[in-house]
């Protein structure tokens, strides 16, 4: 019996082509399925972000920042709303970090739920934030007696009056050699900077021309950042 080797080779090649074609079609089907799943997840994620934005809008519209507690909460919620609305990289902007840290560095001694929310947000952020370095000591929200008194005495500024209409008095903690004062608006944007005379203990800041709203004072003395303090500008 004579075997036709050419016919057998051609049949084998065709079988392999058919198998490859079937495998390729299967891979294409899997790719289409993955793409559909991806689009579905993206749509779900977008819908969740929109729902959170709606909720944040509702919270923000209900907050009137007449106290430090309300101001802190509104500051953090506003940053989170901005973040959800435009952010796709999982990273806060420099201005957003300033706003969050201005609330977070009030630490565990005061400031209400906004401080807790700011610290929790910064801890989850991939950006550089050392909570223990910013808020050392203490084991709870209330803080410890002697340790707390020492921190308040050596590391905090005081603002008066607050709310204020024209001149804000900023009392500094102890002596220093080099000092700088920064003023930020509600969104953490710097609007004023000045050197502090080391021979004075109180800085008088003229805020009469500022628009009504909430602001934050940041003071750095000899390279050490004092906890930021917010104040409310009201009509004269």
C-alpha positions as CSV (number, residue, x, y, z in Angstrom):
1,X,0.0,0.0,0.0
2,X,1.4,3.4,-1.0
3,X,1.2,6.1,1.6
4,X,0.7,9.7,0.4
5,X,3.0,11.6,2.8
6,X,2.2,15.0,1.3
7,X,-1.5,14.5,2.0
8,X,-0.8,13.4,5.6
9,X,1.5,16.4,6.2
10,X,-1.1,18.8,4.8
11,X,-3.9,17.3,7.0
12,X,-1.7,17.6,10.1
13,X,-0.9,21.3,9.3
14,X,-4.5,22.1,8.8
15,X,-5.4,20.4,12.1
16,X,-2.8,22.5,13.9
17,X,-4.1,25.7,12.2
18,X,-7.7,24.8,13.3
19,X,-6.5,24.2,16.9
20,X,-4.6,27.5,16.9
21,X,-7.6,29.3,15.5
22,X,-9.8,27.9,18.2
23,X,-7.4,28.9,21.0
24,X,-7.1,32.4,19.5
25,X,-10.9,32.7,19.5
26,X,-11.0,31.6,23.1
27,X,-8.4,34.2,24.1
28,X,-10.3,36.9,22.3
29,X,-13.5,35.9,24.1
30,X,-11.7,36.0,27.5
31,X,-10.3,39.5,26.6
32,X,-13.7,40.8,25.7
33,X,-15.1,39.4,29.0
34,X,-12.3,41.1,31.0
35,X,-12.9,44.4,29.3
36,X,-16.6,44.2,30.1
37,X,-15.8,43.4,33.7
38,X,-13.3,46.3,33.8
39,X,-15.9,48.8,32.4
40,X,-18.5,47.5,34.9
41,X,-16.1,48.0,37.8
42,X,-15.2,51.5,36.6
43,X,-18.8,52.5,36.3
44,X,-19.5,51.1,39.8
45,X,-16.5,53.0,41.3
46,X,-17.6,56.2,39.6
47,X,-21.1,55.8,40.9
48,X,-19.8,55.3,44.5
49,X,-17.6,58.4,44.2
50,X,-20.6,60.4,43.0
51,X,-22.7,59.2,45.9
52,X,-19.9,60.1,48.4
53,X,-19.7,63.6,46.8
54,X,-23.5,64.0,47.2
55,X,-23.2,63.0,50.9
56,X,-20.3,65.4,51.5
57,X,-22.2,68.2,49.9
58,X,-25.1,67.5,52.2
59,X,-22.8,67.5,55.3
60,X,-21.0,70.7,54.2
61,X,-24.2,72.6,53.6
62,X,-25.4,71.7,57.2
63,X,-22.2,73.0,58.9
64,X,-21.9,76.7,59.9
65,X,-18.3,77.2,61.2
66,X,-19.1,79.3,64.3
67,X,-16.7,77.2,66.5
68,X,-13.3,75.7,66.1
69,X,-14.9,72.2,66.1
70,X,-17.2,73.0,63.2
71,X,-14.4,74.8,61.3
72,X,-12.1,71.8,61.7
73,X,-14.8,69.4,60.4
74,X,-15.7,71.6,57.5
75,X,-12.1,72.0,56.5
76,X,-11.5,68.3,56.4
77,X,-14.7,67.5,54.6
78,X,-14.0,70.2,52.0
79,X,-10.6,68.7,51.3
80,X,-12.1,65.2,50.9
81,X,-14.8,66.5,48.6
82,X,-12.1,68.1,46.3
83,X,-10.1,64.9,46.5
84,X,-12.9,62.7,45.4
85,X,-14.0,65.1,42.7
86,X,-10.7,65.4,40.8
87,X,-8.2,63.0,42.2
88,X,-7.2,59.8,40.4
89,X,-3.7,59.2,41.7
90,X,-4.5,58.6,45.4
91,X,-2.3,61.5,46.4
92,X,-3.2,64.8,48.1
93,X,-2.0,68.1,46.7
94,X,0.4,70.3,48.7
95,X,-2.5,72.7,49.5
96,X,-4.7,69.8,50.7
97,X,-1.9,68.5,52.9
98,X,-1.5,71.9,54.5
99,X,-5.2,72.1,55.2
100,X,-5.3,68.5,56.7
101,X,-2.2,69.0,58.8
102,X,-3.4,72.4,60.1
103,X,-6.3,70.4,61.7
104,X,-4.4,67.2,62.5
105,X,-1.7,69.0,64.5
106,X,-4.2,70.1,67.0
107,X,-3.6,66.5,68.1
108,X,-5.5,64.8,70.8
109,X,-6.2,67.7,73.1
110,X,-8.9,69.7,71.3
111,X,-10.6,70.3,68.0
112,X,-13.4,67.8,68.0
113,X,-14.1,65.1,65.4
114,X,-12.5,67.1,62.6
115,X,-9.1,66.4,64.2
116,X,-9.7,62.7,64.4
117,X,-10.9,62.6,60.8
118,X,-7.8,64.6,59.6
119,X,-5.4,62.3,61.4
120,X,-7.1,59.2,60.2
121,X,-7.1,60.5,56.6
122,X,-3.4,61.4,56.7
123,X,-2.4,58.0,58.3
124,X,-4.1,56.2,55.3
125,X,-2.4,58.5,52.8
126,X,0.7,57.2,51.0
127,X,2.3,60.6,51.5
128,X,4.8,61.5,54.2
129,X,3.0,61.9,57.5
130,X,4.3,60.9,61.0
131,X,1.5,61.1,63.4
132,X,3.6,60.4,66.5
133,X,6.1,63.0,65.5
134,X,3.4,65.6,65.0
135,X,1.4,64.6,68.1
136,X,3.8,63.0,70.6
137,X,2.9,61.5,73.9
138,X,-0.5,60.8,75.5
139,X,-2.5,57.6,75.1
140,X,-6.0,58.9,74.4
141,X,-8.0,61.8,73.1
142,X,-7.9,63.6,76.4
143,X,-4.1,63.4,76.8
144,X,-2.2,63.2,80.1
145,X,-2.2,65.9,82.7
146,X,1.4,66.9,83.3
147,X,2.6,66.0,79.8
148,X,-0.3,67.9,78.3
149,X,0.4,71.0,80.4
150,X,4.1,71.0,79.3
151,X,3.2,70.7,75.6
152,X,0.7,73.5,75.9
153,X,3.2,75.7,77.7
154,X,6.1,75.1,75.4
155,X,4.6,74.4,72.0
156,X,1.4,76.4,71.3
157,X,0.3,79.8,70.1
158,X,-2.9,81.5,71.3
159,X,-5.2,83.7,69.2
160,X,-7.4,86.5,70.5
161,X,-10.1,87.6,69.9
162,X,-11.6,84.7,68.0
163,X,-13.8,85.4,66.0
164,X,-12.1,88.7,65.1
165,X,-13.0,91.6,62.9
166,X,-9.9,93.8,62.5
167,X,-6.7,93.0,64.6
168,X,-5.7,89.5,65.6
169,X,-3.4,89.1,68.6
170,X,-1.0,86.1,68.3
171,X,0.7,85.2,71.6
172,X,4.0,83.2,71.2
173,X,5.2,80.4,73.6
174,X,8.5,81.4,75.1
175,X,11.7,82.9,73.8
176,X,13.2,82.2,70.3
177,X,15.8,83.5,67.9
178,X,14.2,83.1,64.5
179,X,10.5,83.1,63.8
180,X,8.2,83.2,60.8
181,X,4.4,83.6,60.7
182,X,2.2,82.2,57.9
183,X,-1.4,82.9,57.2
184,X,-3.5,80.5,55.1
185,X,-7.0,80.8,53.7
186,X,-9.8,78.2,54.2
187,X,-8.4,76.0,51.4
188,X,-4.9,76.0,52.8
189,X,-3.5,78.6,50.3
190,X,-0.8,80.9,51.7
191,X,-1.9,84.5,51.7
192,X,0.6,86.2,54.1
193,X,4.1,85.6,55.4
194,X,6.2,87.7,57.8
195,X,9.3,87.5,60.0
196,X,8.7,87.7,63.8
197,X,10.8,90.0,65.9
198,X,12.4,87.8,68.7
199,X,12.0,90.6,71.2
200,X,8.2,90.5,71.2
201,X,5.8,87.9,72.7
202,X,2.7,89.0,70.8
203,X,2.2,89.7,67.1
204,X,-0.6,92.0,66.1
205,X,-1.9,91.0,62.7
206,X,-4.1,93.4,60.7
207,X,-6.8,91.3,59.0
208,X,-9.3,94.1,58.5
209,X,-9.1,93.8,54.6
210,X,-9.5,90.1,54.5
211,X,-12.8,88.7,53.2
212,X,-15.2,87.2,55.8
213,X,-14.4,83.5,56.5
214,X,-12.1,81.1,58.2
215,X,-8.3,81.2,58.2
216,X,-5.3,79.4,59.8
217,X,-2.2,80.8,61.5
218,X,1.0,78.8,61.3
219,X,4.1,79.8,63.3
220,X,7.6,78.4,63.0
221,X,10.1,79.2,65.8
222,X,13.7,78.2,65.5
223,X,12.8,75.6,63.0
224,X,10.0,74.0,65.1
225,X,6.5,74.1,63.7
226,X,3.9,75.2,66.3
227,X,0.5,73.6,66.1
228,X,-1.6,75.6,63.6
229,X,-4.6,77.6,64.9
230,X,-7.7,78.6,63.0
231,X,-9.7,81.8,63.5
232,X,-12.9,83.2,62.0
233,X,-13.0,86.7,60.3
234,X,-16.3,88.4,61.0
235,X,-17.8,91.7,60.0
236,X,-16.9,94.9,61.9
